Amino acid sequence: LMIAAHPDDENTNLLAYFARGRYFRTGYLSLTRGEGGQNLIGAEQGDFMGLIRTQELLAARRVDGAEQFFTRAIDFGFSKTAEETLAKWGRDQTLGDMVWVIRKFRPDIILLRFSGSPRDGHGHHQSSAILAKEAFFAAADPKRFPEQLDYVRPWQARRVYYNVFAFTPEQEKENARLANRLEIDAGEYNPILGYSYGEIAGMSRSKHASQAMGSPERRGAIRNHLVLIAGEPAIKDPMEGIDTSWNRLPGGAAIAPLLADAARAFRPFEPRKTLPSLLKARTLAAAIRHPDAEYKLRELDETIALCAGIWVDASSDRFTAVPGSTARISLTAVQRIRMATTFLGAALEGPGAPQLDLEETPLPFNEPVQRRLEWNVPANASYTHPYWLEKPKNGERYTVEDTLLVGQPENPPVLSARFRFMINGIEFAVVRPVHHRYVDTVRGELTRPLVIVPPVAVEFSDTVILFPETKPRSVQVAVKANQPNAAGIVRLEALAGWRIEPAQRPFRLTEAGEQTTVQFILTPPAAESTAALAAIAEIGGRKESRSMRVISYPHIPAQTALPAASAQLIRAEIKTLARNAGYIMGAGDEIPEALRPLGIQVTLLRDEEIAAGDLSRFDAILTGVRAFNTRPALRANLQRLLDYVSAGGTLVVQYNVLDGFPGRETRNLLARLGPYPITIGRSRVSVEESPVHFPNPNHPVLQSPNRITAKDFEGWVQERGLYFASQFDSRYESLFSTRDPGEDWLPGGALYTRYGKGAYVFTAYSWFRQLPAGVPGAFRIFANLISAGKAGP
C-alpha cells in the first residue's frame, strides 16, 4: 500500500512494478481527492475538481494495475506546515480513516511517498507521512479505533518504507548518504506485456490531464530507493520473508499446484486447456473463509470466464433513471471459444431489482444469449450523487456516515448483474455494473454509469449574483426535464430584505431532456449584504432543489453530480470604468462570467483576434490564469498587446506557473510578460487571512473607481496568491504586499506601471478563486485593476 496526500503524488513506476511485474495486490491511498488543485483542462474547481481528479486516479489505476483508496480529508489548498494541515483535517479522524483502509486492505508492506519532514514542502505531504507512520502501529492495536472492529480485524504490516524522492540536486546528494537503502529497478521490461514498467508508468501518469501531467514512457533502468522506517529489516527485497503463496491462507496449500498446472497448460490459442485445473482450484478456494480468499475467488472466476471465452454485459436503455419510472435492462452473454458451458441465469442487485426467472440454457458458440427485463425504479430510490458530497462538510473533512463507504473511490453501482455459469459441473459467477452502452459517431462505442436523478433539475445561470447597485435585476433559472410530461412550478427563496417577483413561475416540458428557462426579478436591500438563494421546483407533490452537472472529458467516464440548486446573492457598491473587455482564456476559469454583472461586455479572444483583430475597441484586455503557459499566440503577439497599452488601453496579466520543479525548470515560457522585466518565482501566500500592506495607499488605482481598504481582503477563500514576481523592474509600482506568518513580505503580487498612454497590471493574487466564490472586496479590487488605464494619472 502506497500512501501520499494528493492525486498525482503516487509513484506510478513502483505501482506498475509491483502490480504488473510482481503480481502483488497493490493499492494507492491518497488522503485527498485534489479539490484544491488548479485545472488545466476546464473551469471546474473545488468539489468538481475533486470529482475529475478522482476519476483520473481510477483511469491511472486501470493502466498500472493498482487499486485506489481515499480518506475523508479535503485538499484545502497549499499549506506550508503540517501543523496547519493536521489541525484542519483533524489528526485523529484522518488517522482513523487510514487505519480503516489498512485494516481492510491488509498490506504486507507500506510505502510512503514523503518523509514527514519540512523537506517535503507541502504541509499535506508532510502530514501524509506523519500519519502513515502512526497508522502502521495503530492498525495493529485493538485499542485504537475499536469501533472499526465490528467490520475488520487489527492488522500489522510487516514493514514500512520511505520511497525517497529528489526534486533537486541537493536532495539527490542527501539521498545518496542514506544508509540501508534497498534499490529496485522499476524500469524492467515485461516481455509478456510488451512494455517496461516505466512505459506503463508514463501511460498511467498521463491520465492526470487536469494537472498537466503528460509524461514520457521511459525505457531503461528506473532506480527507486526504499529506506526502512519501521518493522523488520530486509536485506535485498522489500517483500523478503513474507509468504506470498497460497500457503498463507488456511487450506490454501492445495490450490497452488493446481494454478501451476493451469499455467503450464496455458496455450494462447487454446486457453480452455487451463480450465480443468482452474475449476478444481475454484472449488477449493470457495471453501476458504478468509478476506483474501474472497478477493482471489473473484479473480479466479474472472480468469475462468476469460479462458472460456465468455463475455457478459448488463446495459440500460438510458443513463438516467427517475424514481417511479421504468428502465429496460439488457443482459448479454456470449461464448467465443468452443466450450461446453451452461448459462445458469443472472440476478440483478440494487434498489428494486427485479427477480429473473430464467431456465438453464447451454451457451451456443459465438451466438449472443440475451435476456431483457424491466426495472421499476422505486419511488423512494436515492439520487446518485457522489457519496462524499451528499452531506455538508465538517470543516476540511467530508461527512460520510456509512462506515463501509469510507475509503472507497466512488459510489457503488446503482445496479449490478451477477451472471452464473457452469463448466464440468462446477459453478462460477462474474459480476458487472449496469451501465448505458452507446455509440458516439466520432469516438465509437462508449459506456457511462447508470444514475438515478430527480424528475427535474433546476439551476441558476449564475452561482454568484452580484448587485453593484440597488437596481433590480433579472435572475434566470433553467429547468430541465429528466422524464416526459414534467409540469409544475418554480419558486425562489432568500432571506428577508430581498424582494422576489413573481412568487412563482409555471413550467411544462413534454420530452425528457427538454429544457426551459424561467425568469424572476430580484430587488436587493439598500445596505450591503450577502444571502443564499435557493431554487425549488414543485412537481407531482415533490419538492426538488437539485441542479444536475454532467462532467465529461474524453479521458474519464462521464460523471453526474446533483448539487443543491443555490446561488449566492451579493449586494455591494462596486463601480467600474471599463465597459468592454477582451479576455484571453488560459487553462480555464470563471472570471468572464463573474465580470458581466458589473455591466462589462466580455469577449473571449481567439488566436486570430489576438494576432490581427481590432484591439482598440476594448477598454481592457485580460489574460486568464496560465494563459502564457497555454496560449502560444499570446506569447507570440505580446508586443501587439503592449502596443495596445501604449495607445491607451489597459492590460491585466493574471498568474502563470513555472514549468518543472525548483531548480529544474524545463521551459522558460515566462521570459517576457510585460513592457519591463519581471521574474516569476515560486513564492505564494497560502493563508487566506494573511495581512495585506499597502505600500502606497494613495495610489490612484486604489482610489478610483472604488476606494480600496484592508476590508476588501476579508472573507477570501483558500489563498491570497501564488507564483508572485520575485524580481521586477523599478518602473513597476507594487500595489499590495502580503506574507504568510513568520515569512518575509512579498510585494510582487500586484504590479502596476504606466506604459505610453495606458496601464499595465501584473497580478498573482487568486482572483480566479475569489470572484467565483463571491468575495465582495475581490470584485471591488478587480474592478479597479481593469479600470487602471482610465483611473491612473
C-alpha positions, 0 to 999 in steps of 0.5 A: 500500500502506497500512501501520499496526500494528493492525486498525482503524488503516487509513484506510478513506476513502483505501482506498475512494478509491483502490480504488473511485474510482481503480481502483488495486490497493490493499492494507492491511498491518497488522503485527498481527492485534489479539490484544491488543485488548479485545472488545466483542462476546464473551469471546474474547481473545488468539489468538481475538481475533486470529482475529475481528479478522482476519476483520473486516479481510477483511469491511472489505476486501470493502466498500472494495475493498482487499486485506489483508496481515499480518506475523508480529508479535503485538499484545502489548498497549499499549506506550508506546515503540517501543523496547519494541515493536521489541525484542519483535517483533524489528526485523529479522524484522518488517522482513523480513516487510514487505519480503516483502509489498512485494516481492510486492505491488509498490506504486507508492506507500506510505502510512503511517498514523503518523509514527514519532514519540512523537506517535503514542502507541502504541509499535506505531504508532510502530514501524509507521512506523519500519519502513515507512520502512526497508522502502521502501529495503530492498525495493529492495536485493538485499542485504537479505533475499536469501533472499526472492529465490528467490520475488520480485524487489527492488522500489522504490516510487516514493514514500512518504507520511505520511497525517497524522492529528489526534486533537486540536486541537493536532495539527490546528494542527501539521498545518496548518504542514506544508509540501508537503502534497498534499490529496485529497478522499476524500469524492467521490461515485461516481455509478456506485456510488451512494455517496461514498467516505466512505459506503463508508468508514463501511460498511467501518469498521463491520465492526470490531464487536469494537472498537466501531467503528460509524461514520457514512457521511459525505457531503461533502468528506473532506480527507486530507493526504499529506506526502512522506517519501521518493522523488520529489516530486509536485506535485498527485497522489500517483500523478503520473508513474507509468504506470498503463496497460497500457503498463507491462507488456511487450506490454501496449500492445495490450490497452488499446484493446481494454478501451476498446472493451469499455467503450464497448460496455458496455450494462447490459442487454446486457453480452455486447456487451463480450465480443468485445473482452474475449476478444481482450484475454484472449488477449493478456494470457495471453501476458504473463509478468509478476506483474501480468499474472497478477493482471489475467488473473484479473480479466479472466476474472472480468469475462468470466464476469460479462458472460456471465452465468455463475455457478459454485459448488463446495459440500460436503455438510458443513463438516467433513471427517475424514481417511479419510472421504468428502465429496460435492462439488457443482459448479454452473454456470449461464448467465443471459444468452443466450450461446453458451458451452461448459462445458469441465469443472472440476478440483478442487485440494487434498489428494486431489482427485479427477480429473473426467472430464467431456465438453464440454457447451454451457451451456443458458440459465438451466438449472443444469449440475451435476456431483457427485463424491466426495472421499476425504479422505486419511488423512494430510490436515492439520487446518485450523487457522489457519496462524499458530497451528499452531506455538508462538510465538517470543516476540511473533512467530508461527512460520510456516515456509512462506515463501509463507504469510507475509503472507497473511490466512488459510489457503488453501482446503482445496479449490478448483474451477477451472471452464473455459469457452469463448466464440468459441473462446477459453478462460477459467477462474474459480476458487472455494473449496469451501465448505458452502452452507446455509440458516439459517431466520432469516438465509437462505442462508449459506456457511462454509469447508470444514475438515478436523478430527480424528475427535474433539475433546476439551476441558476445561470449564475452561482454568484449574483452580484448587485453593484447597485440597488437596481433590480435585476433579472435572475434566470433559472433553467429547468430541465426535464429528466422524464416526459410530461414534467409540469409544475412550478418554480419558486425562489427563496432568500432571506428577508430584505430581498424582494422576489417577483413573481412568487412563482413561475409555471413550467411544462416540458413534454420530452425528457431532456427538454429544457426551459428557462424561467425568469424572476426579478430580484430587488436587493436591500439598500445596505450591503449584504450577502444571502443564499438563494435557493431554487425549488421546483414543485412537481407531482407533490415533490419538492426538488432543489437539485441542479444536475452537472454532467462532467465529461472529458474524453479521458474519464467516464462521464460523471453526474453530480446533483448539487443543491440548486443555490446561488449566492446573492451579493449586494455591494457598491462596486463601480467600474470604468471599463465597459468592454473587455477582451479576455484571453482564456488560459487553462480555464476559469470563471472570471468572464462570467463573474465580470458581466454583472458589473455591466462589462461586455466580455469577449473571449479572444481567439488566436486570430483576434489576438494576432490581427483583430481590432484591439482598440475597441476594448477598454481592457484586455485580460489574460486568464490564469496560465494563459502564457503557459497555454496560449502560444499566440499570446506569447507570440503577439505580446508586443501587439498587446503592449502596443495596445497599452501604449495607445491607451488601453489597459492590460491585466496579466493574471498568474502563470506557473513555472514549468518543472520543479525548483531548480529544474525548470524545463521551459522558460515560457515566462521570459517576457510578460510585460513592457519591463522585466519581471521574474516569476518565482515560486513564492505564494501566500497560502493563508487566506487571512494573511495581512495585506500592506499597502505600500502606497495607499494613495495610489490612484488605482486604489482610489478610483473607481472604488476606494480600496481598504484592508476590508476588501481582503476579508472573507477570501477563500483558500489563498491570497496568491501564488507564483508572485514576481520575485524580481521586477523592474523599478518602473513597476509600482507594487500595489499590495504586499502580503506574507504568510506568518513568520515569512518575509513580505512579498510585494510582487503580487500586484504590479502596476506601471504606466506604459505610453498612454495606458496601464499595465497590471501584473497580478498573482493574487487568486482572483480566479478563486475569489470572484467565483466564490463571491468575495465582495472586496475581490470584485471591488479590487478587480474592478479597479485593476481593469479600470487602471488605464482610465483611473491612473494619472 
